[in-house]
Each structure stands twice: as C-alpha cells, then as structure tokens.
Amino acid sequence: MEYGYSILMGIFSCALLLYAGLMALFKDYKMIPIRARQSVKPKNEKEYMTQLAKVVALVACAPALSAIAGLWNMIAALVVLIAAGILLIWLGTKLVR
C-alpha cells in the first residue's frame, strides 16, 4: 500500500469538506459538538455557522495538499500538512474576525 497515506488524507479532506458543506447548507448550530457549543454563545447562530463552515472548508485543504505531496514523498507530505495546517488555521481566524 504505497499510497495509503495519500488515500487516507484524501478521504479525511473529503469528510471535512462534506461537514463544512452541511454546516453551510443547514446552518444548524446543533451540528457543532456539545463541548464546543458550551464555550461559544454567538449572537447570530446562522451567520456564525456560515463563517465556521468557511473556516472548516479552508482547513480541509491542508490534508488535501498533504495527500498530493504524499504521492511524491512522505517527509514532504508531513511538512506540508503541518505548515498548511498552521497557515490555514491562522487565515481562518483572520476570516472570522
């Protein structure tokens, strides 16, 4: 299974994109896990869900990029995953503000 890492990261990225799409489509605040709901009390739940869906979709690009890099080299895939994860989470916090 030479490309197992790339396949798993691709599936994980697709699952995150599906979750982000469902959050954007339904805008239901109860889709967030209960532990996370307790710490955030948004004024407008529908707008918050739209913004959160954008951030989740943005962060889902990190494992997708890592999957592509994993086809070439495993060390590069791990570096891409960590670097892209940090960068995209930082961009997501700027997007929400």
N, C-alpha and C positions, 0 to 999 in steps of 0.2 A: 504494500500500500504506500507507494511513493508519494502520492498527492493527498494523503489522508488529512493533513493539517489544512491544506487549502480547501478541501471539501467541507470540513467541519466549520472553518471560519466563514465560508460562503453561506452555509446553512444558518449559522448564527447571525450573520448580517441580514439575511433574508427574513429571519424571525423578528429581528429588531425593526426592520422596515415595515413588516406586517403590523406589528404592535403600534408603531407610530401612525400608520395609516388608519388603523381602527380608532386610535385616540382622536385623530383629526376628524374622522368621519362622524363618530358618535358624540364626541365632546362630553362624555360621561365622567364626572370626577371620581366615581367609584371604581374606575378601571385602574386607578393607582393603588398599590398595596396599602393596607390599612396602617402599617407603621409609618409610611411616608405621608399619609394623609393627616396624621395627628400633628406633624410638625409644621405643616403649611396650611394656612387658612386664607385662600385667595378671596378677593372682593368679587371678582367676576370669574366664576368657575369655567365657563365656556371659553373665554379668552385665554385663561391660564392653560387649559388643555390644548388649545391650538399652539401656543408658544412651546409647551412641553413636547408636543408631537414634532415640532420643527427641530428641537434640540436632540430628541431621540433619533430622528432620521439623520441628522448631521453626524451624530456619534456612531451610527451604524456604518458609516463609511470607513471607519478605522479597521474593523475586521475584514471588510471587503478589499481594502487596499493591501492588508496583510495577506489575504488569500492570494491575491495576484502576485505579490512579492514571493510568497511561498512556493510558487511554481518555479521560481528561479533559484532561491537559496533560503534555507531555514533561518540562518542568522539574520539575514536581511529582513525576513518576514517578522521576526521578533522585534527588531529595531523599528521597523515601520509601524507595527502595532502599538508600541509604547509611545513613539514620537507622535503619530497621528492621533492616538487617544488623548494625549495631553493637549495637543494643539486644538483638536475639535471640541473638547470639553471647555477649554478656555474661550473659544469662539462662541460656543453655546451660551456661556454665562454673559458674554457681551450682547448676544442676540436677545436674551430675555429682558435685559435692562432697558 
